[in-house]
């Protein structure tokens, strides 16, 4: 009797274990959707040459089940944190497939003028992939209709706008002048009413002419390798200034003013008053804002 009970218990445990093993067997989900891209073109869209700045690469169907690949784009405006409307800029149903698209073409398809973007803004590329069995995957809902996993590949990436320093982008341009002063000397009064100035640029040295009077210029020096403003100051405005000599106005600080590119449209500086013996405190500052016309 004892052996019979043990046999019955053993059969019951074996049956329970078999049920548990069967419960662990899950249905194999269908393949996800993976398109890969190997980029071989521009890593940055150059605002000095939007037609010649081309993003390119080759798409491949890594899961061998892609019916269509649609790539949309929009502009992210870094200064405001806002985005433009998006549009489909590229589609394919065959793989491998190549994309070659310039910055100018992207902006044209989005209906956005080149003047509306500046260095630091982005083109945000976002893809939608449809599989042979009709499932849809995209960058925001990678599981599509929840019928299987989605693998992250050529779904989402960004290309920044930028531009190297070029004298020609600044040379000969007209700028509006807004000026406030502390001392009220004739040179200050002249600058407050001058209205406009013309910029000349040679090897990164930009001269805004005749701001405080004929020959009394404001000079901004740019590191052409980095775009950083390394100096911004007036020429000597007065040979004598009270008991001192050689009055001039340099920028009090370049913090936050350290980028001058082909796309810069506004420069603004607080100007400290300096003479041969040193500089005055910030209470005697002037200010200048230059806006490209």
DAZI-V863657 format. One record per pair of residues at least 12 apart in sequence whose ideal C-beta (glycine too) atoms are under 10 Angstrom apart, sorted by the first residue. I is the first residue (numbers start at 0). J is the second residue. D is the distance in whole Angstrom. If there is no record, write none. Layout:
{{I & J & D} {I & J & D}}
This chain:
{{27 & 147 & 9} {28 & 145 & 10} {28 & 146 & 7} {28 & 147 & 4} {28 & 148 & 6} {29 & 62 & 10} {29 & 64 & 8} {29 & 130 & 8} {29 & 131 & 10} {29 & 132 & 7} {29 & 134 & 7} {29 & 146 & 6} {29 & 147 & 4} {29 & 148 & 9} {30 & 61 & 10} {30 & 62 & 5} {30 & 63 & 8} {30 & 64 & 5} {30 & 130 & 8} {30 & 131 & 10} {30 & 132 & 9} {30 & 134 & 9} {30 & 147 & 7} {30 & 148 & 8} {30 & 149 & 10} {30 & 150 & 9} {31 & 61 & 9} {31 & 62 & 6} {31 & 64 & 9} {31 & 128 & 9} {31 & 130 & 8} {31 & 134 & 9} {31 & 136 & 7} {31 & 141 & 8} {31 & 142 & 9} {31 & 143 & 9} {31 & 146 & 10} {31 & 147 & 6} {31 & 148 & 4} {31 & 149 & 5} {31 & 150 & 5} {31 & 151 & 9} {31 & 152 & 9} {32 & 60 & 9} {32 & 61 & 9} {32 & 62 & 6} {32 & 64 & 7} {32 & 65 & 6} {32 & 66 & 9} {32 & 68 & 9} {32 & 126 & 10} {32 & 127 & 10} {32 & 128 & 5} {32 & 129 & 8} {32 & 130 & 5} {32 & 131 & 10} {32 & 134 & 7} {32 & 135 & 9} {32 & 136 & 4} {32 & 137 & 10} {32 & 141 & 9} {32 & 143 & 7} {32 & 147 & 9} {32 & 148 & 9} {32 & 149 & 6} {32 & 150 & 7} {32 & 152 & 8} {32 & 154 & 9} {33 & 59 & 9} {33 & 60 & 8} {33 & 61 & 4} {33 & 62 & 5} {33 & 63 & 10} {33 & 64 & 9} {33 & 65 & 8} {33 & 128 & 8} {33 & 136 & 9} {33 & 148 & 10} {33 & 149 & 8} {33 & 150 & 4} {33 & 151 & 8} {33 & 152 & 5} {33 & 153 & 8} {33 & 154 & 9} {34 & 58 & 5} {34 & 59 & 7} {34 & 60 & 6} {34 & 61 & 7} {34 & 62 & 8} {34 & 65 & 6} {34 & 68 & 5} {34 & 70 & 10} {34 & 91 & 9} {34 & 94 & 8} {34 & 96 & 9} {34 & 126 & 7} {34 & 128 & 6} {34 & 136 & 9} {34 & 150 & 9} {34 & 152 & 5} {34 & 153 & 5} {34 & 154 & 8} {35 & 56 & 10} {35 & 57 & 9} {35 & 58 & 7} {35 & 59 & 5} {35 & 60 & 8} {35 & 61 & 5} {35 & 62 & 10} {35 & 94 & 10} {35 & 95 & 10} {35 & 150 & 9} {35 & 152 & 5} {35 & 153 & 6} {36 & 55 & 10} {36 & 56 & 5} {36 & 57 & 7} {36 & 58 & 5} {36 & 59 & 8} {36 & 68 & 10} {36 & 70 & 10} {36 & 96 & 10} {36 & 97 & 10} {36 & 98 & 8} {36 & 124 & 10} {36 & 126 & 9} {36 & 152 & 7} {36 & 153 & 4} {36 & 154 & 10} {36 & 156 & 8} {37 & 55 & 10} {37 & 56 & 6} {37 & 57 & 5} {37 & 58 & 8} {37 & 59 & 8} {37 & 95 & 9} {37 & 97 & 10} {37 & 153 & 9} {38 & 54 & 7} {38 & 55 & 7} {38 & 56 & 4} {38 & 57 & 8} {38 & 98 & 9} {38 & 153 & 10} {38 & 156 & 8} {38 & 158 & 9} {39 & 54 & 9} {39 & 55 & 6} {39 & 56 & 6} {39 & 57 & 7} {39 & 97 & 9} {39 & 99 & 10} {40 & 52 & 9} {40 & 53 & 5} {40 & 54 & 5} {40 & 55 & 3} {40 & 56 & 7} {40 & 98 & 9} {40 & 99 & 7} {40 & 100 & 9} {40 & 101 & 9} {40 & 158 & 10} {41 & 53 & 6} {41 & 54 & 5} {41 & 55 & 8} {41 & 100 & 10} {41 & 101 & 9} {41 & 102 & 8} {41 & 158 & 7} {42 & 54 & 8} {42 & 158 & 7} {42 & 159 & 8} {42 & 161 & 10} {43 & 102 & 9} {43 & 118 & 9} {43 & 158 & 7} {43 & 159 & 5} {43 & 160 & 7} {43 & 161 & 5} {43 & 162 & 9} {43 & 163 & 10} {44 & 101 & 8} {44 & 102 & 4} {44 & 103 & 9} {44 & 105 & 8} {44 & 106 & 9} {44 & 116 & 9} {44 & 118 & 10} {44 & 120 & 9} {44 & 121 & 9} {44 & 122 & 7} {44 & 158 & 6} {44 & 159 & 7} {44 & 160 & 5} {44 & 161 & 7} {44 & 162 & 9} {45 & 101 & 10} {45 & 102 & 7} {45 & 118 & 10} {45 & 160 & 8} {45 & 161 & 7} {45 & 162 & 6} {45 & 163 & 7} {45 & 261 & 9} {46 & 102 & 8} {46 & 113 & 7} {46 & 114 & 10} {46 & 116 & 7} {46 & 117 & 8} {46 & 118 & 7} {46 & 120 & 9} {46 & 160 & 6} {46 & 161 & 7} {46 & 162 & 4} {46 & 163 & 9} {46 & 168 & 9} {46 & 260 & 8} {46 & 261 & 6} {46 & 262 & 5} {47 & 161 & 9} {47 & 162 & 5} {47 & 163 & 6} {47 & 164 & 9} {47 & 165 & 6} {47 & 167 & 9} {47 & 168 & 7} {47 & 260 & 9} {47 & 261 & 5} {47 & 262 & 9} {48 & 101 & 9} {48 & 102 & 8} {48 & 103 & 9} {48 & 162 & 8} {48 & 163 & 10} {48 & 165 & 10} {48 & 261 & 10} {49 & 101 & 6} {49 & 102 & 4} {49 & 103 & 4} {49 & 104 & 9} {49 & 105 & 9} {49 & 106 & 7} {49 & 107 & 9} {49 & 113 & 6} {49 & 116 & 9} {49 & 160 & 9} {49 & 162 & 10} {50 & 101 & 6} {50 & 102 & 8} {50 & 103 & 5} {50 & 104 & 8} {50 & 113 & 10} {51 & 101 & 7} {51 & 102 & 9} {51 & 103 & 9} {52 & 101 & 6} {52 & 102 & 5} {52 & 103 & 8} {52 & 105 & 10} {52 & 158 & 9} {52 & 160 & 9} {52 & 161 & 9} {52 & 162 & 9} {53 & 98 & 10} {53 & 99 & 6} {53 & 100 & 7} {53 & 101 & 5} {53 & 102 & 8} {53 & 103 & 9} {53 & 104 & 9} {54 & 72 & 10} {54 & 98 & 7} {54 & 99 & 8} {54 & 100 & 6} {54 & 101 & 8} {54 & 102 & 8} {54 & 104 & 10} {54 & 105 & 8} {54 & 122 & 8} {54 & 124 & 8} {54 & 156 & 10} {54 & 158 & 6} {55 & 97 & 7} {55 & 98 & 6} {55 & 99 & 4} {55 & 100 & 8} {55 & 101 & 10} {56 & 96 & 10} {56 & 97 & 7} {56 & 98 & 6} {56 & 99 & 8} {56 & 100 & 10} {56 & 153 & 8} {56 & 156 & 10} {57 & 94 & 9} {57 & 95 & 5} {57 & 96 & 7} {57 & 97 & 5} {57 & 98 & 8} {58 & 70 & 9} {58 & 89 & 9} {58 & 91 & 7} {58 & 93 & 10} {58 & 94 & 6} {58 & 95 & 6} {58 & 96 & 5} {58 & 97 & 7} {58 & 98 & 7} {58 & 126 & 9} {58 & 152 & 9} {58 & 153 & 6} {59 & 94 & 6} {59 & 95 & 5} {59 & 96 & 8} {59 & 152 & 9} {59 & 153 & 9} {60 & 91 & 10} {60 & 93 & 9} {60 & 94 & 4} {60 & 95 & 8} {60 & 96 & 9} {60 & 128 & 9} {61 & 94 & 9} {61 & 150 & 8} {61 & 152 & 6} {61 & 153 & 9} {62 & 128 & 9} {62 & 130 & 8} {62 & 131 & 10} {62 & 149 & 10} {62 & 150 & 7} {62 & 152 & 9} {63 & 94 & 9} {63 & 131 & 9} {64 & 128 & 10} {64 & 129 & 10} {64 & 130 & 5} {64 & 131 & 5} {64 & 132 & 7} {64 & 134 & 9} {65 & 91 & 9} {65 & 92 & 8} {65 & 93 & 9} {65 & 94 & 7} {65 & 96 & 10} {65 & 128 & 6} {65 & 129 & 8} {65 & 130 & 6} {65 & 131 & 7} {65 & 136 & 10} {66 & 92 & 7} {66 & 128 & 8} {66 & 129 & 5} {66 & 130 & 6} {66 & 131 & 5} {66 & 132 & 8} {66 & 133 & 8} {66 & 134 & 9} {66 & 135 & 10} {67 & 90 & 7} {67 & 91 & 7} {67 & 92 & 5} {67 & 93 & 10} {67 & 127 & 8} {67 & 128 & 7} {67 & 129 & 5} {67 & 130 & 9} {67 & 131 & 10} {67 & 135 & 10} {68 & 89 & 8} {68 & 90 & 7} {68 & 91 & 5} {68 & 92 & 8} {68 & 93 & 9} {68 & 94 & 8} {68 & 96 & 7} {68 & 98 & 10} {68 & 126 & 6} {68 & 127 & 8} {68 & 128 & 6} {68 & 129 & 8} {68 & 153 & 8} {69 & 87 & 5} {69 & 88 & 9} {69 & 89 & 8} {69 & 90 & 5} {69 & 91 & 8} {69 & 92 & 10} {69 & 125 & 10} {69 & 126 & 7} {69 & 127 & 5} {69 & 128 & 8} {69 & 129 & 8} {69 & 137 & 9} {70 & 87 & 7} {70 & 88 & 6} {70 & 89 & 4} {70 & 90 & 7} {70 & 91 & 9} {70 & 98 & 7} {70 & 100 & 9} {70 & 124 & 6} {70 & 125 & 8} {70 & 126 & 5} {70 & 127 & 8} {70 & 128 & 10} {70 & 153 & 8} {70 & 154 & 10} {71 & 84 & 10} {71 & 85 & 5} {71 & 86 & 6} {71 & 87 & 5} {71 & 88 & 7} {71 & 89 & 9} {71 & 90 & 10} {71 & 109 & 10} {71 & 123 & 9} {71 & 124 & 7} {71 & 125 & 5} {71 & 126 & 7} {71 & 127 & 7} {71 & 137 & 9} {71 & 138 & 9} {72 & 85 & 6} {72 & 86 & 7} {72 & 87 & 8} {72 & 88 & 5} {72 & 89 & 8} {72 & 100 & 9} {72 & 105 & 6} {72 & 106 & 10} {72 & 108 & 7} {72 & 109 & 7} {72 & 121 & 10} {72 & 122 & 5} {72 & 123 & 7} {72 & 124 & 5} {72 & 125 & 7} {72 & 157 & 10} {72 & 158 & 9} {73 & 85 & 4} {73 & 86 & 8} {73 & 88 & 10} {73 & 105 & 10} {73 & 109 & 7} {73 & 111 & 9} {73 & 121 & 9} {73 & 122 & 8} {73 & 123 & 5} {73 & 124 & 9} {73 & 125 & 8} {74 & 105 & 8} {74 & 106 & 8} {74 & 109 & 6} {74 & 111 & 6} {74 & 115 & 8} {74 & 116 & 6} {74 & 120 & 6} {74 & 121 & 7} {74 & 122 & 6} {74 & 123 & 8} {74 & 160 & 9} {75 & 116 & 10} {75 & 119 & 10} {75 & 120 & 6} {75 & 121 & 4} {75 & 122 & 8} {75 & 123 & 5} {75 & 157 & 7} {75 & 159 & 9} {75 & 160 & 10} {76 & 115 & 8} {76 & 116 & 8} {76 & 117 & 8} {76 & 119 & 9} {76 & 120 & 6} {76 & 121 & 9} {77 & 116 & 10} {77 & 117 & 8} {77 & 118 & 9} {77 & 119 & 4} {77 & 120 & 5} {77 & 121 & 7} {77 & 159 & 9} {77 & 160 & 9} {78 & 117 & 7} {78 & 119 & 8} {78 & 120 & 8} {79 & 120 & 10} {82 & 121 & 9} {82 & 123 & 7} {83 & 106 & 10} {83 & 109 & 6} {83 & 110 & 9} {83 & 111 & 6} {83 & 115 & 9} {83 & 116 & 9} {83 & 120 & 10} {83 & 122 & 10} {83 & 123 & 9} {84 & 109 & 7} {84 & 110 & 8} {84 & 111 & 9} {85 & 109 & 8} {85 & 123 & 8} {85 & 124 & 10} {85 & 125 & 7} {86 & 105 & 9} {86 & 108 & 6} {86 & 109 & 6} {86 & 110 & 8} {87 & 108 & 8} {87 & 126 & 10} {87 & 127 & 8} {88 & 100 & 6} {88 & 104 & 8} {88 & 105 & 6} {88 & 107 & 10} {88 & 108 & 5} {88 & 109 & 8} {88 & 122 & 9} {88 & 124 & 8} {89 & 104 & 10} {89 & 105 & 10} {89 & 108 & 9} {89 & 124 & 9} {89 & 126 & 9} {90 & 127 & 10} {92 & 129 & 9} {98 & 124 & 9} {98 & 153 & 10} {100 & 122 & 10} {100 & 124 & 10} {100 & 158 & 10} {102 & 116 & 9} {102 & 122 & 8} {102 & 158 & 8} {102 & 160 & 7} {105 & 122 & 6} {105 & 124 & 9} {105 & 158 & 9} {106 & 122 & 9} {106 & 160 & 10} {109 & 122 & 9} {113 & 160 & 9} {113 & 262 & 9} {114 & 262 & 9} {114 & 264 & 9} {116 & 160 & 5} {116 & 262 & 8} {117 & 160 & 7} {117 & 161 & 9} {117 & 162 & 9} {117 & 258 & 10} {117 & 260 & 8} {117 & 261 & 10} {117 & 262 & 5} {117 & 263 & 8} {117 & 264 & 8} {118 & 159 & 8} {118 & 160 & 6} {118 & 161 & 5} {118 & 162 & 6} {118 & 163 & 10} {118 & 226 & 8} {118 & 258 & 8} {118 & 260 & 5} {118 & 261 & 8} {118 & 262 & 6} {118 & 263 & 8} {119 & 159 & 7} {119 & 160 & 7} {119 & 161 & 8} {119 & 258 & 9} {119 & 260 & 9} {119 & 262 & 9} {120 & 159 & 7} {120 & 160 & 5} {120 & 161 & 9} {120 & 262 & 9} {121 & 156 & 10} {121 & 157 & 5} {121 & 158 & 7} {121 & 159 & 5} {121 & 160 & 7} {122 & 156 & 9} {122 & 157 & 7} {122 & 158 & 5} {122 & 159 & 8} {122 & 160 & 7} {123 & 138 & 9} {123 & 155 & 8} {123 & 156 & 8} {123 & 157 & 5} {123 & 158 & 9} {124 & 138 & 9} {124 & 153 & 9} {124 & 154 & 9} {124 & 155 & 7} {124 & 156 & 5} {124 & 157 & 7} {124 & 158 & 7} {125 & 137 & 7} {125 & 138 & 5} {125 & 139 & 8} {125 & 154 & 7} {125 & 155 & 5} {125 & 156 & 9} {125 & 157 & 10} {126 & 138 & 6} {126 & 152 & 9} {126 & 153 & 6} {126 & 154 & 5} {126 & 155 & 7} {126 & 156 & 9} {127 & 139 & 10} {127 & 140 & 10} {127 & 143 & 10} {127 & 154 & 9} {128 & 141 & 10} {128 & 143 & 9} {128 & 149 & 8} {128 & 152 & 9} {128 & 153 & 8} {128 & 154 & 7} {129 & 143 & 9} {130 & 143 & 8} {130 & 146 & 9} {130 & 147 & 9} {130 & 149 & 10} {132 & 146 & 8} {132 & 147 & 9} {133 & 146 & 9} {134 & 146 & 6} {134 & 147 & 7} {134 & 149 & 9} {135 & 149 & 10} {136 & 148 & 10} {136 & 149 & 4} {136 & 150 & 9} {136 & 151 & 10} {136 & 152 & 10} {136 & 154 & 8} {137 & 149 & 9} {137 & 154 & 7} {137 & 155 & 9} {138 & 151 & 8} {138 & 153 & 10} {138 & 154 & 4} {138 & 155 & 4} {138 & 156 & 9} {139 & 154 & 9} {139 & 155 & 9} {141 & 154 & 7} {141 & 155 & 10} {160 & 262 & 8} {161 & 226 & 9} {161 & 260 & 8} {161 & 261 & 9} {161 & 262 & 9} {162 & 226 & 8} {162 & 260 & 5} {162 & 261 & 4} {162 & 262 & 6} {162 & 263 & 10} {163 & 223 & 8} {163 & 224 & 9} {163 & 225 & 10} {163 & 226 & 8} {163 & 260 & 8} {163 & 261 & 8} {164 & 200 & 9} {164 & 202 & 10} {164 & 203 & 6} {164 & 221 & 6} {164 & 222 & 8} {164 & 223 & 4} {164 & 224 & 8} {164 & 225 & 8} {164 & 226 & 6} {164 & 227 & 10} {164 & 259 & 8} {164 & 260 & 7} {164 & 261 & 7} {165 & 200 & 9} {165 & 203 & 10} {165 & 223 & 9} {165 & 260 & 9} {165 & 261 & 6} {166 & 199 & 9} {166 & 200 & 4} {166 & 201 & 6} {166 & 202 & 7} {166 & 203 & 7} {166 & 204 & 9} {166 & 205 & 8} {166 & 221 & 9} {166 & 223 & 8} {166 & 261 & 10} {167 & 200 & 8} {167 & 261 & 9} {168 & 200 & 8} {168 & 260 & 8} {168 & 261 & 4} {168 & 262 & 8} {168 & 263 & 9} {169 & 198 & 5} {169 & 199 & 8} {169 & 200 & 4} {169 & 203 & 9} {169 & 205 & 6} {169 & 207 & 10} {169 & 219 & 9} {169 & 221 & 9} {169 & 259 & 8} {169 & 260 & 9} {169 & 261 & 8} {169 & 263 & 8} {169 & 291 & 9} {170 & 197 & 10} {170 & 198 & 7} {170 & 199 & 6} {170 & 200 & 4} {170 & 201 & 8} {170 & 205 & 8} {170 & 206 & 10} {171 & 197 & 7} {171 & 198 & 7} {171 & 199 & 7} {171 & 200 & 8} {172 & 196 & 10} {172 & 197 & 7} {172 & 198 & 5} {172 & 199 & 9} {172 & 200 & 9} {172 & 205 & 9} {172 & 207 & 10} {172 & 264 & 10} {172 & 291 & 6} {172 & 292 & 7} {173 & 195 & 6} {173 & 196 & 8} {173 & 197 & 6} {173 & 198 & 8} {173 & 290 & 10} {173 & 291 & 8} {173 & 292 & 4} {174 & 195 & 7} {174 & 196 & 5} {174 & 197 & 8} {174 & 198 & 6} {174 & 205 & 10} {174 & 207 & 6} {174 & 210 & 10} {174 & 217 & 10} {174 & 264 & 9} {174 & 265 & 9} {174 & 266 & 8} {174 & 288 & 10} {174 & 289 & 5} {174 & 290 & 6} {174 & 291 & 5} {174 & 292 & 6} {175 & 193 & 10} {175 & 194 & 7} {175 & 195 & 6} {175 & 196 & 8} {175 & 265 & 10} {175 & 288 & 8} {175 & 289 & 7} {175 & 290 & 5} {175 & 291 & 8} {175 & 292 & 6} {176 & 190 & 7} {176 & 191 & 9} {176 & 192 & 9} {176 & 193 & 5} {176 & 194 & 6} {176 & 195 & 6} {176 & 196 & 5} {176 & 207 & 8} {176 & 209 & 10} {176 & 210 & 6} {176 & 217 & 9} {176 & 287 & 7} {176 & 288 & 8} {176 & 289 & 6} {176 & 290 & 8} {177 & 190 & 10} {177 & 191 & 9} {177 & 194 & 9} {177 & 265 & 10} {177 & 267 & 9} {177 & 286 & 8} {177 & 287 & 7} {177 & 288 & 4} {177 & 289 & 8} {177 & 290 & 7} {178 & 190 & 4} {178 & 191 & 5} {178 & 192 & 9} {178 & 193 & 7} {178 & 194 & 10} {178 & 210 & 7} {178 & 211 & 9} {178 & 217 & 10} {178 & 270 & 9} {178 & 285 & 7} {178 & 286 & 7} {178 & 287 & 5} {178 & 288 & 8} {178 & 289 & 10} {179 & 191 & 7} {179 & 269 & 10} {179 & 270 & 10} {179 & 284 & 9} {179 & 285 & 6} {179 & 286 & 5} {179 & 287 & 8} {179 & 288 & 9} {180 & 211 & 10} {180 & 248 & 9} {180 & 270 & 9} {180 & 272 & 10} {180 & 283 & 10} {180 & 284 & 9} {180 & 285 & 5} {180 & 286 & 8} {180 & 287 & 10} {181 & 270 & 9} {181 & 272 & 7} {181 & 279 & 9} {181 & 281 & 10} {181 & 282 & 8} {181 & 283 & 5} {181 & 284 & 6} {181 & 285 & 6} {181 & 286 & 9} {182 & 237 & 10} {182 & 240 & 9} {182 & 246 & 9} {182 & 272 & 7} {182 & 279 & 10} {182 & 283 & 7} {182 & 285 & 8} {184 & 211 & 9} {184 & 236 & 8} {184 & 237 & 7} {184 & 240 & 8} {184 & 246 & 8} {185 & 211 & 9} {185 & 212 & 8} {185 & 236 & 10} {185 & 237 & 9} {186 & 210 & 9} {186 & 211 & 4} {186 & 212 & 6} {186 & 215 & 6} {186 & 233 & 9} {186 & 236 & 5} {186 & 237 & 7} {186 & 246 & 8} {186 & 248 & 9} {186 & 285 & 10} {187 & 211 & 7} {187 & 236 & 9} {187 & 248 & 9} {187 & 285 & 7} {188 & 211 & 9} {188 & 212 & 10} {189 & 209 & 9} {189 & 210 & 8} {189 & 211 & 6} {189 & 212 & 5} {189 & 213 & 9} {189 & 215 & 8} {189 & 236 & 10} {190 & 209 & 10} {190 & 210 & 5} {190 & 211 & 5} {190 & 212 & 8} {190 & 215 & 8} {190 & 217 & 9} {190 & 233 & 9} {190 & 236 & 9} {190 & 248 & 9} {190 & 270 & 10} {190 & 285 & 8} {190 & 287 & 7} {191 & 211 & 10} {191 & 285 & 9} {193 & 209 & 7} {193 & 210 & 6} {193 & 211 & 8} {193 & 212 & 9} {193 & 215 & 10} {195 & 207 & 10} {195 & 209 & 10} {195 & 210 & 10} {195 & 289 & 10} {195 & 290 & 10} {195 & 292 & 7} {196 & 208 & 6} {196 & 209 & 6} {196 & 210 & 5} {196 & 216 & 8} {196 & 217 & 8} {196 & 287 & 10} {196 & 289 & 7} {196 & 292 & 10} {197 & 209 & 8} {197 & 292 & 10} {198 & 216 & 10} {198 & 217 & 9} {198 & 219 & 9} {198 & 266 & 10} {198 & 289 & 8} {198 & 291 & 8} {199 & 216 & 9} {200 & 219 & 9} {200 & 221 & 8} {200 & 259 & 10} {202 & 220 & 10} {202 & 221 & 9} {202 & 223 & 7} {203 & 219 & 9} {203 & 220 & 7} {203 & 221 & 4} {203 & 222 & 7} {203 & 223 & 4} {203 & 224 & 9} {203 & 226 & 9} {203 & 228 & 10} {203 & 229 & 9} {203 & 259 & 9} {204 & 218 & 7} {204 & 219 & 8} {204 & 220 & 5} {204 & 221 & 8} {204 & 223 & 10} {204 & 230 & 9} {205 & 217 & 9} {205 & 218 & 7} {205 & 219 & 5} {205 & 220 & 8} {205 & 221 & 7} {205 & 228 & 9} {205 & 231 & 9} {205 & 259 & 7} {205 & 266 & 9} {205 & 289 & 10} {206 & 218 & 5} {206 & 219 & 8} {206 & 220 & 10} {206 & 234 & 9} {207 & 219 & 7} {207 & 231 & 10} {207 & 233 & 9} {207 & 266 & 9} {207 & 287 & 9} {207 & 289 & 6} {210 & 233 & 7} {210 & 234 & 10} {210 & 236 & 10} {210 & 248 & 10} {210 & 287 & 7} {210 & 289 & 9} {211 & 233 & 6} {211 & 234 & 8} {211 & 236 & 5} {211 & 237 & 9} {211 & 247 & 10} {211 & 248 & 8} {211 & 285 & 10} {211 & 287 & 10} {212 & 236 & 8} {214 & 234 & 8} {215 & 233 & 7} {215 & 234 & 6} {215 & 235 & 8} {215 & 236 & 6} {215 & 237 & 9} {215 & 247 & 10} {216 & 232 & 10} {216 & 233 & 7} {216 & 234 & 5} {216 & 236 & 10} {217 & 231 & 7} {217 & 232 & 7} {217 & 233 & 5} {217 & 234 & 8} {217 & 248 & 8} {217 & 250 & 10} {217 & 266 & 9} {217 & 268 & 9} {217 & 270 & 9} {217 & 287 & 7} {217 & 289 & 8} {218 & 230 & 8} {218 & 231 & 7} {218 & 232 & 6} {218 & 233 & 7} {218 & 234 & 7} {218 & 249 & 10} {219 & 231 & 5} {219 & 232 & 8} {219 & 250 & 9} {219 & 253 & 10} {219 & 256 & 9} {219 & 259 & 7} {219 & 266 & 7} {219 & 268 & 9} {219 & 289 & 9} {220 & 232 & 9} {220 & 259 & 9} {221 & 257 & 10} {221 & 258 & 9} {221 & 259 & 5} {221 & 260 & 9} {221 & 263 & 10} {222 & 257 & 9} {222 & 259 & 9} {223 & 259 & 10} {225 & 257 & 9} {225 & 258 & 9} {226 & 257 & 8} {226 & 258 & 5} {226 & 259 & 6} {226 & 260 & 5} {226 & 261 & 9} {226 & 263 & 9} {227 & 253 & 8} {227 & 256 & 10} {227 & 257 & 5} {227 & 258 & 7} {227 & 259 & 8} {228 & 250 & 8} {228 & 253 & 6} {228 & 256 & 6} {228 & 257 & 5} {228 & 258 & 7} {228 & 259 & 5} {228 & 263 & 10} {228 & 266 & 8} {228 & 268 & 9} {229 & 253 & 8} {229 & 257 & 8} {229 & 259 & 10} {230 & 249 & 8} {230 & 250 & 8} {230 & 253 & 8} {231 & 248 & 9} {231 & 249 & 7} {231 & 250 & 4} {231 & 251 & 10} {231 & 252 & 10} {231 & 253 & 7} {231 & 256 & 7} {231 & 257 & 10} {231 & 259 & 9} {231 & 266 & 8} {231 & 268 & 6} {231 & 270 & 9} {231 & 287 & 9} {232 & 247 & 6} {232 & 248 & 6} {232 & 249 & 4} {232 & 250 & 6} {232 & 268 & 9} {232 & 270 & 8} {232 & 271 & 9} {232 & 273 & 8} {233 & 246 & 9} {233 & 247 & 5} {233 & 248 & 4} {233 & 249 & 7} {233 & 250 & 10} {233 & 270 & 7} {233 & 273 & 10} {233 & 285 & 9} {233 & 287 & 9} {234 & 247 & 7} {234 & 248 & 9} {235 & 247 & 5} {235 & 248 & 10} {235 & 273 & 10} {235 & 274 & 10} {235 & 275 & 10} {236 & 248 & 7} {236 & 272 & 10} {237 & 274 & 9} {239 & 274 & 9} {239 & 275 & 10} {240 & 272 & 8} {240 & 273 & 10} {240 & 274 & 5} {240 & 275 & 9} {240 & 276 & 10} {241 & 274 & 8} {242 & 274 & 9} {242 & 276 & 8} {243 & 272 & 10} {243 & 273 & 9} {243 & 274 & 4} {243 & 275 & 6} {243 & 276 & 5} {243 & 277 & 9} {244 & 274 & 6} {244 & 275 & 5} {244 & 276 & 8} {245 & 273 & 8} {245 & 274 & 6} {245 & 275 & 5} {245 & 276 & 9} {246 & 272 & 7} {246 & 273 & 7} {246 & 274 & 5} {246 & 275 & 9} {247 & 270 & 9} {247 & 271 & 10} {247 & 272 & 8} {247 & 273 & 6} {247 & 274 & 8} {247 & 275 & 10} {247 & 278 & 10} {248 & 268 & 9} {248 & 269 & 10} {248 & 270 & 4} {248 & 271 & 7} {248 & 272 & 6} {248 & 273 & 7} {248 & 278 & 10} {248 & 284 & 9} {248 & 285 & 6} {248 & 286 & 10} {248 & 287 & 8} {249 & 268 & 9} {249 & 270 & 7} {249 & 271 & 6} {249 & 272 & 9} {249 & 273 & 6} {249 & 278 & 8} {250 & 266 & 10} {250 & 267 & 10} {250 & 268 & 4} {250 & 269 & 7} {250 & 270 & 6} {250 & 271 & 8} {250 & 284 & 10} {250 & 287 & 9} {251 & 268 & 7} {251 & 269 & 4} {251 & 270 & 7} {251 & 271 & 4} {251 & 272 & 10} {251 & 273 & 10} {251 & 278 & 9} {251 & 280 & 10} {251 & 281 & 6} {251 & 284 & 6} {251 & 285 & 10} {251 & 286 & 9} {252 & 268 & 8} {252 & 269 & 7} {252 & 271 & 9} {252 & 281 & 10} {253 & 268 & 8} {255 & 267 & 9} {256 & 268 & 6} {256 & 269 & 9} {262 & 291 & 10} {263 & 289 & 9} {263 & 291 & 7} {264 & 289 & 9} {264 & 290 & 7} {264 & 291 & 4} {264 & 292 & 9} {265 & 288 & 7} {265 & 289 & 7} {265 & 290 & 5} {265 & 291 & 7} {266 & 287 & 8} {266 & 288 & 7} {266 & 289 & 5} {266 & 290 & 8} {266 & 291 & 9} {267 & 286 & 7} {267 & 287 & 7} {267 & 288 & 4} {267 & 289 & 7} {267 & 290 & 9} {268 & 284 & 10} {268 & 285 & 9} {268 & 286 & 7} {268 & 287 & 6} {268 & 288 & 8} {268 & 289 & 9} {269 & 281 & 7} {269 & 284 & 5} {269 & 285 & 8} {269 & 286 & 5} {269 & 287 & 9} {270 & 283 & 10} {270 & 284 & 6} {270 & 285 & 4} {270 & 286 & 6} {270 & 287 & 6} {271 & 283 & 7} {271 & 284 & 6} {271 & 285 & 8} {272 & 284 & 7} {272 & 285 & 7}}
